[in-house]
Amino acid sequence: MQFIKFAGLSARQFDLSIGASNGYTLRMKKNNASIGSDVIENILKVYPQLNVVWLITGEGDMLKKQEEDEILDFDHLPKSRQQEIEDLIEQKIKERQEEELKRLLKEVTEEIEKTQKRIKE
């Protein structure tokens, strides 16, 4: 959402630009949900000026410095560095999925407890 605002786009315009369904970004924000690696990939293809570390972790600068654009082309990095980046992305995706699953489990547990309470009454 921070980048969308920075770019002067509406959420709908952003969704369309990355090939996501209408309302995707707002649903992800509302549900505090993780986005998939395919969506991250599309975002970076359409907005290559975005700093991949910032996009995934929220840390660092939102935009790449111009010289980073030229130097840090993923395909030109050493294989060990590529693997390190892929591992970091995988770890962040797993963490966000785990957080989402915990949140869903809590919601389901609360619903079950409410239902059991109603049945007892």
NUZAZA-818031 format. One record per residue: residue in three letters; residue number from 1; x, y, z of N, C-alpha, C, O in turn. Coordinates in nm, 2 decimals. Layout:
<rs>
aa, i, n.xx, n.yy, n.zz, ca.xx, ca.yy, ca.zz, c.xx, c.yy, c.zz, o.xx, o.yy, o.zz
ALA, NUM, X, Y, Z, X, Y, Z, X, Y, Z, X, Y, Z
...
</rs>
This chain:
<rs>
aa, i, n.xx, n.yy, n.zz, ca.xx, ca.yy, ca.zz, c.xx, c.yy, c.zz, o.xx, o.yy, o.zz
MET, 1, 0.08, -0.12, 0.00, 0.00, 0.00, 0.00, 0.09, 0.13, 0.00, 0.05, 0.23, -0.06
GLN, 2, 0.20, 0.12, 0.07, 0.29, 0.23, 0.07, 0.34, 0.27, -0.07, 0.35, 0.38, -0.10
PHE, 3, 0.38, 0.17, -0.14, 0.43, 0.19, -0.28, 0.32, 0.24, -0.37, 0.34, 0.33, -0.45
ILE, 4, 0.20, 0.19, -0.35, 0.08, 0.23, -0.44, 0.06, 0.38, -0.41, 0.04, 0.45, -0.51
LYS, 5, 0.06, 0.42, -0.29, 0.04, 0.56, -0.26, 0.16, 0.64, -0.32, 0.13, 0.75, -0.38
PHE, 6, 0.28, 0.60, -0.30, 0.40, 0.67, -0.35, 0.39, 0.68, -0.50, 0.42, 0.79, -0.55
ALA, 7, 0.34, 0.58, -0.57, 0.33, 0.58, -0.72, 0.21, 0.66, -0.77, 0.20, 0.69, -0.89
GLY, 8, 0.12, 0.70, -0.68, 0.01, 0.77, -0.72, -0.10, 0.69, -0.79, -0.17, 0.74, -0.87
LEU, 9, -0.10, 0.56, -0.75, -0.20, 0.47, -0.82, -0.31, 0.44, -0.72, -0.30, 0.46, -0.60
SER, 10, -0.42, 0.40, -0.78, -0.53, 0.34, -0.69, -0.50, 0.19, -0.68, -0.42, 0.14, -0.75
ALA, 11, -0.55, 0.13, -0.58, -0.53, -0.01, -0.56, -0.58, -0.09, -0.68, -0.51, -0.19, -0.72
ARG, 12, -0.69, -0.05, -0.74, -0.74, -0.11, -0.86, -0.64, -0.10, -0.98, -0.61, -0.20, -1.05
GLN, 13, -0.58, 0.02, -1.00, -0.48, 0.03, -1.10, -0.36, -0.06, -1.08, -0.31, -0.12, -1.17
PHE, 14, -0.32, -0.06, -0.95, -0.20, -0.15, -0.92, -0.23, -0.29, -0.95, -0.15, -0.37, -1.01
ASP, 15, -0.35, -0.34, -0.90, -0.39, -0.48, -0.92, -0.39, -0.51, -1.07, -0.34, -0.62, -1.11
LEU, 16, -0.45, -0.42, -1.15, -0.45, -0.45, -1.30, -0.31, -0.45, -1.36, -0.27, -0.53, -1.44
SER, 17, -0.22, -0.36, -1.31, -0.08, -0.35, -1.36, 0.00, -0.48, -1.33, 0.08, -0.51, -1.41
ILE, 18, -0.03, -0.55, -1.22, 0.05, -0.67, -1.19, -0.03, -0.80, -1.23, 0.02, -0.91, -1.21
GLY, 19, -0.14, -0.78, -1.30, -0.22, -0.90, -1.34, -0.30, -0.97, -1.23, -0.34, -1.08, -1.25
ALA, 20, -0.33, -0.90, -1.12, -0.40, -0.96, -1.01, -0.55, -0.92, -1.03, -0.59, -0.83, -1.11
SER, 21, -0.64, -1.00, -0.97, -0.78, -0.97, -0.98, -0.82, -0.84, -0.91, -0.75, -0.79, -0.82
ASN, 22, -0.93, -0.78, -0.96, -0.97, -0.65, -0.90, -1.00, -0.67, -0.75, -1.07, -0.77, -0.72
GLY, 23, -0.95, -0.59, -0.67, -0.97, -0.60, -0.53, -0.87, -0.68, -0.45, -0.87, -0.69, -0.33
TYR, 24, -0.77, -0.74, -0.53, -0.68, -0.83, -0.46, -0.60, -0.76, -0.35, -0.59, -0.81, -0.24
THR, 25, -0.54, -0.65, -0.38, -0.46, -0.58, -0.29, -0.53, -0.54, -0.16, -0.48, -0.55, -0.05
LEU, 26, -0.65, -0.48, -0.18, -0.73, -0.44, -0.07, -0.77, -0.56, 0.02, -0.78, -0.55, 0.14
ARG, 27, -0.80, -0.68, -0.05, -0.84, -0.80, 0.03, -0.72, -0.85, 0.11, -0.73, -0.89, 0.23
MET, 28, -0.60, -0.84, 0.05, -0.48, -0.89, 0.12, -0.46, -0.79, 0.24, -0.42, -0.84, 0.35
LYS, 29, -0.47, -0.66, 0.22, -0.46, -0.57, 0.34, -0.56, -0.59, 0.44, -0.53, -0.60, 0.56
LYS, 30, -0.69, -0.61, 0.40, -0.79, -0.62, 0.50, -0.77, -0.75, 0.59, -0.79, -0.75, 0.71
ASN, 31, -0.73, -0.86, 0.52, -0.71, -0.99, 0.59, -0.57, -1.00, 0.65, -0.54, -1.11, 0.70
ASN, 32, -0.49, -0.90, 0.63, -0.35, -0.91, 0.68, -0.29, -1.04, 0.62, -0.22, -1.11, 0.70
ALA, 33, -0.31, -1.07, 0.50, -0.27, -1.19, 0.44, -0.14, -1.18, 0.36, -0.10, -1.07, 0.33
SER, 34, -0.07, -1.29, 0.34, 0.05, -1.29, 0.27, 0.02, -1.30, 0.12, -0.08, -1.36, 0.08
ILE, 35, 0.11, -1.25, 0.04, 0.09, -1.26, -0.10, 0.19, -1.37, -0.15, 0.29, -1.40, -0.09
GLY, 36, 0.15, -1.43, -0.26, 0.23, -1.54, -0.31, 0.35, -1.50, -0.38, 0.37, -1.38, -0.42
SER, 37, 0.45, -1.59, -0.40, 0.57, -1.56, -0.47, 0.54, -1.52, -0.61, 0.62, -1.44, -0.67
ASP, 38, 0.44, -1.58, -0.67, 0.41, -1.54, -0.81, 0.37, -1.39, -0.82, 0.40, -1.33, -0.92
VAL, 39, 0.30, -1.34, -0.72, 0.26, -1.20, -0.72, 0.38, -1.11, -0.70, 0.39, -1.01, -0.76
ILE, 40, 0.47, -1.16, -0.61, 0.59, -1.08, -0.58, 0.67, -1.07, -0.71, 0.72, -0.97, -0.75
GLU, 41, 0.68, -1.18, -0.78, 0.75, -1.18, -0.91, 0.69, -1.09, -1.01, 0.76, -1.01, -1.07
ASN, 42, 0.56, -1.09, -1.02, 0.49, -0.99, -1.11, 0.51, -0.85, -1.07, 0.54, -0.76, -1.16
ILE, 43, 0.51, -0.82, -0.94, 0.53, -0.68, -0.89, 0.67, -0.64, -0.94, 0.69, -0.53, -0.99
LEU, 44, 0.77, -0.72, -0.92, 0.91, -0.69, -0.95, 0.93, -0.68, -1.10, 1.02, -0.60, -1.14
LYS, 45, 0.86, -0.75, -1.18, 0.87, -0.74, -1.32, 0.81, -0.61, -1.37, 0.87, -0.54, -1.46
VAL, 46, 0.70, -0.57, -1.31, 0.63, -0.45, -1.36, 0.70, -0.32, -1.30, 0.70, -0.22, -1.36
TYR, 47, 0.75, -0.34, -1.17, 0.81, -0.22, -1.10, 0.95, -0.26, -1.06, 0.98, -0.28, -0.94
PRO, 48, 1.04, -0.27, -1.16, 1.18, -0.31, -1.13, 1.25, -0.21, -1.04, 1.36, -0.25, -0.99
GLN, 49, 1.20, -0.09, -1.02, 1.27, 0.00, -0.94, 1.25, -0.03, -0.79, 1.32, 0.03, -0.70
LEU, 50, 1.16, -0.12, -0.76, 1.14, -0.16, -0.62, 1.25, -0.24, -0.57, 1.31, -0.33, -0.64
ASN, 51, 1.29, -0.22, -0.44, 1.39, -0.29, -0.37, 1.33, -0.42, -0.33, 1.23, -0.42, -0.25
VAL, 52, 1.38, -0.54, -0.37, 1.32, -0.67, -0.34, 1.32, -0.69, -0.19, 1.23, -0.75, -0.14
VAL, 53, 1.43, -0.65, -0.12, 1.43, -0.67, 0.02, 1.32, -0.59, 0.09, 1.26, -0.64, 0.18
TRP, 54, 1.30, -0.47, 0.05, 1.20, -0.39, 0.11, 1.06, -0.45, 0.08, 0.98, -0.45, 0.17
LEU, 55, 1.04, -0.49, -0.04, 0.91, -0.55, -0.08, 0.88, -0.67, 0.01, 0.76, -0.69, 0.05
ILE, 56, 0.97, -0.75, 0.04, 0.95, -0.88, 0.12, 0.95, -0.86, 0.27, 0.87, -0.91, 0.34
THR, 57, 1.05, -0.77, 0.31, 1.06, -0.76, 0.46, 1.02, -0.63, 0.51, 0.99, -0.62, 0.63
GLY, 58, 1.00, -0.53, 0.43, 0.97, -0.39, 0.47, 1.09, -0.32, 0.53, 1.08, -0.21, 0.58
GLU, 59, 1.21, -0.38, 0.51, 1.33, -0.32, 0.57, 1.41, -0.25, 0.45, 1.40, -0.30, 0.34
GLY, 60, 1.48, -0.14, 0.49, 1.56, -0.07, 0.39, 1.48, 0.03, 0.31, 1.37, 0.07, 0.35
ASP, 61, 1.54, 0.07, 0.20, 1.48, 0.17, 0.11, 1.37, 0.11, 0.02, 1.39, -0.01, -0.02
MET, 62, 1.27, 0.18, -0.01, 1.16, 0.12, -0.10, 1.21, 0.11, -0.24, 1.19, 0.01, -0.30
LEU, 63, 1.29, 0.20, -0.28, 1.34, 0.20, -0.42, 1.49, 0.17, -0.43, 1.56, 0.20, -0.34
LYS, 64, 1.53, 0.10, -0.53, 1.67, 0.07, -0.56, 1.74, 0.20, -0.59, 1.68, 0.29, -0.64
LYS, 65, 1.86, 0.20, -0.56, 1.95, 0.31, -0.61, 1.98, 0.28, -0.75, 1.99, 0.16, -0.79
GLN, 66, 2.00, 0.38, -0.83, 2.03, 0.35, -0.98, 2.14, 0.25, -1.00, 2.13, 0.17, -1.09
GLU, 67, 2.25, 0.27, -0.93, 2.37, 0.18, -0.95, 2.33, 0.04, -0.90, 2.39, -0.06, -0.96
GLU, 68, 2.24, 0.02, -0.80, 2.20, -0.11, -0.76, 2.13, -0.18, -0.88, 2.14, -0.30, -0.90
ASP, 69, 2.05, -0.10, -0.95, 1.98, -0.16, -1.07, 2.07, -0.22, -1.17, 2.05, -0.33, -1.22
GLU, 70, 2.18, -0.15, -1.19, 2.28, -0.19, -1.28, 2.37, -0.31, -1.23, 2.40, -0.40, -1.30
ILE, 71, 2.40, -0.30, -1.10, 2.50, -0.40, -1.05, 2.42, -0.53, -1.00, 2.47, -0.64, -1.02
LEU, 72, 2.31, -0.51, -0.94, 2.24, -0.63, -0.87, 2.14, -0.69, -0.95, 2.03, -0.73, -0.90
ASP, 73, 2.16, -0.71, -1.08, 2.07, -0.79, -1.16, 2.08, -0.94, -1.12, 2.19, -1.00, -1.12
PHE, 74, 1.97, -0.99, -1.07, 1.97, -1.12, -1.01, 2.04, -1.23, -1.09, 2.12, -1.31, -1.04
ASP, 75, 2.01, -1.23, -1.22, 2.07, -1.33, -1.31, 2.22, -1.32, -1.32, 2.29, -1.41, -1.36
HIS, 76, 2.28, -1.20, -1.29, 2.42, -1.19, -1.30, 2.49, -1.20, -1.16, 2.61, -1.19, -1.16
LEU, 77, 2.42, -1.23, -1.06, 2.48, -1.25, -0.93, 2.54, -1.39, -0.92, 2.50, -1.48, -1.00
PRO, 78, 2.64, -1.41, -0.84, 2.69, -1.55, -0.82, 2.58, -1.64, -0.77, 2.49, -1.60, -0.70
LYS, 79, 2.59, -1.77, -0.81, 2.49, -1.87, -0.77, 2.47, -1.87, -0.62, 2.36, -1.89, -0.58
SER, 80, 2.58, -1.86, -0.54, 2.56, -1.86, -0.40, 2.48, -1.75, -0.35, 2.39, -1.76, -0.26
ARG, 81, 2.49, -1.63, -0.41, 2.41, -1.51, -0.37, 2.27, -1.53, -0.41, 2.17, -1.49, -0.34
GLN, 82, 2.25, -1.58, -0.53, 2.11, -1.61, -0.58, 2.04, -1.71, -0.49, 1.92, -1.69, -0.45
GLN, 83, 2.11, -1.81, -0.44, 2.05, -1.91, -0.35, 2.02, -1.84, -0.22, 1.91, -1.87, -0.16
GLU, 84, 2.11, -1.76, -0.17, 2.08, -1.68, -0.04, 1.96, -1.60, -0.05, 1.88, -1.60, 0.04
ILE, 85, 1.94, -1.53, -0.16, 1.82, -1.45, -0.18, 1.70, -1.54, -0.19, 1.59, -1.50, -0.13
GLU, 86, 1.70, -1.64, -0.27, 1.59, -1.74, -0.28, 1.55, -1.79, -0.14, 1.43, -1.81, -0.11
ASP, 87, 1.65, -1.83, -0.06, 1.63, -1.88, 0.07, 1.56, -1.78, 0.16, 1.47, -1.81, 0.24
LEU, 88, 1.60, -1.65, 0.15, 1.54, -1.55, 0.23, 1.40, -1.53, 0.19, 1.31, -1.51, 0.28
ILE, 89, 1.37, -1.53, 0.06, 1.23, -1.51, 0.01, 1.15, -1.63, 0.06, 1.04, -1.61, 0.11
GLU, 90, 1.20, -1.75, 0.05, 1.13, -1.87, 0.10, 1.10, -1.86, 0.25, 0.99, -1.89, 0.29
GLN, 91, 1.19, -1.82, 0.33, 1.18, -1.81, 0.47, 1.07, -1.70, 0.50, 0.98, -1.73, 0.59
LYS, 92, 1.07, -1.59, 0.44, 0.97, -1.49, 0.46, 0.83, -1.53, 0.42, 0.74, -1.50, 0.50
ILE, 93, 0.82, -1.60, 0.31, 0.69, -1.65, 0.27, 0.64, -1.75, 0.37, 0.52, -1.75, 0.41
LYS, 94, 0.72, -1.84, 0.42, 0.68, -1.94, 0.52, 0.64, -1.88, 0.65, 0.54, -1.91, 0.71
GLU, 95, 0.71, -1.77, 0.69, 0.68, -1.70, 0.82, 0.54, -1.64, 0.80, 0.46, -1.64, 0.89
ARG, 96, 0.52, -1.58, 0.69, 0.39, -1.51, 0.67, 0.27, -1.61, 0.66, 0.16, -1.59, 0.71
GLN, 97, 0.30, -1.73, 0.60, 0.20, -1.83, 0.59, 0.17, -1.89, 0.73, 0.05, -1.91, 0.76
GLU, 98, 0.27, -1.90, 0.81, 0.25, -1.95, 0.95, 0.17, -1.86, 1.03, 0.08, -1.90, 1.10
GLU, 99, 0.20, -1.73, 1.01, 0.12, -1.62, 1.09, -0.02, -1.63, 1.04, -0.12, -1.62, 1.12
GLU, 100, -0.05, -1.64, 0.91, -0.18, -1.65, 0.86, -0.26, -1.77, 0.91, -0.37, -1.76, 0.95
LEU, 101, -0.19, -1.89, 0.91, -0.25, -2.01, 0.96, -0.28, -2.00, 1.11, -0.39, -2.04, 1.16
LYS, 102, -0.20, -1.94, 1.19, -0.22, -1.92, 1.33, -0.35, -1.83, 1.35, -0.43, -1.86, 1.44
ARG, 103, -0.35, -1.72, 1.27, -0.47, -1.63, 1.28, -0.60, -1.70, 1.25, -0.70, -1.69, 1.31
LEU, 104, -0.59, -1.78, 1.14, -0.71, -1.86, 1.10, -0.75, -1.96, 1.20, -0.87, -1.98, 1.23
LEU, 105, -0.65, -2.03, 1.26, -0.68, -2.13, 1.37, -0.75, -2.06, 1.49, -0.84, -2.12, 1.54
LYS, 106, -0.70, -1.95, 1.52, -0.76, -1.87, 1.63, -0.90, -1.84, 1.61, -0.99, -1.85, 1.69
GLU, 107, -0.93, -1.79, 1.48, -1.07, -1.76, 1.45, -1.16, -1.88, 1.45, -1.27, -1.87, 1.50
VAL, 108, -1.11, -1.99, 1.40, -1.19, -2.11, 1.39, -1.22, -2.16, 1.53, -1.33, -2.20, 1.57
THR, 109, -1.11, -2.16, 1.62, -1.13, -2.20, 1.76, -1.23, -2.11, 1.83, -1.32, -2.17, 1.90
GLU, 110, -1.23, -1.98, 1.81, -1.32, -1.89, 1.87, -1.47, -1.92, 1.82, -1.56, -1.92, 1.90
GLU, 111, -1.48, -1.95, 1.69, -1.61, -1.99, 1.64, -1.67, -2.12, 1.70, -1.78, -2.13, 1.73
ILE, 112, -1.58, -2.21, 1.71, -1.62, -2.34, 1.77, -1.66, -2.32, 1.92, -1.76, -2.38, 1.96
GLU, 113, -1.59, -2.24, 1.99, -1.62, -2.22, 2.13, -1.75, -2.14, 2.14, -1.83, -2.18, 2.23
LYS, 114, -1.78, -2.05, 2.05, -1.91, -1.98, 2.05, -2.02, -2.08, 2.02, -2.13, -2.07, 2.09
THR, 115, -2.00, -2.16, 1.93, -2.10, -2.26, 1.89, -2.13, -2.36, 2.00, -2.25, -2.39, 2.04
GLN, 116, -2.02, -2.40, 2.07, -2.04, -2.50, 2.18, -2.12, -2.43, 2.30, -2.20, -2.49, 2.36
LYS, 117, -2.09, -2.30, 2.32, -2.16, -2.23, 2.42, -2.30, -2.21, 2.39, -2.39, -2.22, 2.48
ARG, 118, -2.34, -2.18, 2.26, -2.48, -2.17, 2.22, -2.55, -2.30, 2.24, -2.67, -2.31, 2.28
ILE, 119, -2.48, -2.41, 2.21, -2.55, -2.55, 2.22, -2.58, -2.58, 2.36, -2.68, -2.64, 2.39
LYS, 120, -2.49, -2.54, 2.46, -2.51, -2.57, 2.60, -2.62, -2.49, 2.65, -2.69, -2.53, 2.75
GLU, 121, -2.64, -2.37, 2.60, -2.75, -2.28, 2.65, -2.88, -2.33, 2.59, -2.98, -2.27, 2.62
</rs>
